[in-house]
Amino acid sequence: DTEVTQTPKHLVMGMTNKKSLKCEQHMGHRAMYWYKQKAKKPPELMFVYSYEKLSINESVPSRFSPECPNSSLLNLHLHALQPEDSALYLCASSQEDRGAFFGQGTRLTVV
Amino acid sequence: AQSVTQPDIHITVSEGASLELRCNYSYGATPYLFWYVQSPGQGLQLLLKYFSGDTLVQGIKGFEAEFKRSQSSFNLRKPSVHWSDAAEYFCAVGAPERGKLIFGQGTELSVKP
């Protein structure tokens, strides 16, 4: 099983809302990631969690707040987003010598 | 600096024809290389990966790729394309953590009947 599950699939939120994206994997991977992908562009790394600790933050604005409650779950809390934050948000997990596996993404629209 | 270049933004091939998508990389050490496919509005699916060993790598869906260190290339090939192969293809190079990937700009593949 090489599945990473993301919820919700679609999300529309106002600029004053607070929402969360969720990601789950049961492959025993110890590294998990958030990527952001704009239309017609490659994914860009946002955050890396390794063994449930934040190891990389690619200078992401504080309106994005990641959380890793346990080794299987990864959340991305959203607050006071801007319309330009509208994108496909992808979660991934990886383990040595297996590569990274991506979820189907959450299509976020900020209005 | 680490980078990946996919020279072809868009390629159109006829169904049943062979396919080669180009990828060149710049990386300071032994690269970990990947090819992903993405259908519209979907996530990325791992087609194949190269970490070490045999330079010809077999993947899913009938794809293969060849690592050529002297040319800094990792081109993706398929002998006979199916209409369902139409999608965006991304080449990526990975850091030792494996999941920290640097992607190329992608190649959009169209398949004509």
Boltz contact constraints between the chains, C-beta under 6 A:
constraints:
  - contact:
      token1: [A, 31]
      token2: [B, 99]
      max_distance: 6.0
  - contact:
      token1: [A, 33]
      token2: [B, 99]
      max_distance: 6.0
  - contact:
      token1: [A, 42]
      token2: [B, 90]
      max_distance: 6.0
  - contact:
      token1: [A, 42]
      token2: [B, 103]
      max_distance: 6.0
  - contact:
      token1: [A, 42]
      token2: [B, 105]
      max_distance: 6.0
  - contact:
      token1: [A, 42]
      token2: [B, 106]
      max_distance: 6.0
  - contact:
      token1: [A, 43]
      token2: [B, 103]
      max_distance: 6.0
  - contact:
      token1: [A, 90]
      token2: [B, 43]
      max_distance: 6.0
  - contact:
      token1: [A, 92]
      token2: [B, 99]
      max_distance: 6.0
  - contact:
      token1: [A, 94]
      token2: [B, 98]
      max_distance: 6.0
  - contact:
      token1: [A, 94]
      token2: [B, 99]
      max_distance: 6.0
  - contact:
      token1: [A, 99]
      token2: [B, 34]
      max_distance: 6.0
  - contact:
      token1: [A, 99]
      token2: [B, 46]
      max_distance: 6.0
  - contact:
      token1: [A, 99]
      token2: [B, 49]
      max_distance: 6.0
  - contact:
      token1: [A, 100]
      token2: [B, 99]
      max_distance: 6.0
  - contact:
      token1: [A, 102]
      token2: [B, 43]
      max_distance: 6.0
  - contact:
      token1: [A, 102]
      token2: [B, 44]
      max_distance: 6.0
  - contact:
      token1: [A, 103]
      token2: [B, 43]
      max_distance: 6.0
  - contact:
      token1: [A, 104]
      token2: [B, 42]
      max_distance: 6.0
  - contact:
      token1: [A, 104]
      token2: [B, 43]
      max_distance: 6.0
  - contact:
      token1: [A, 105]
      token2: [B, 43]
      max_distance: 6.0
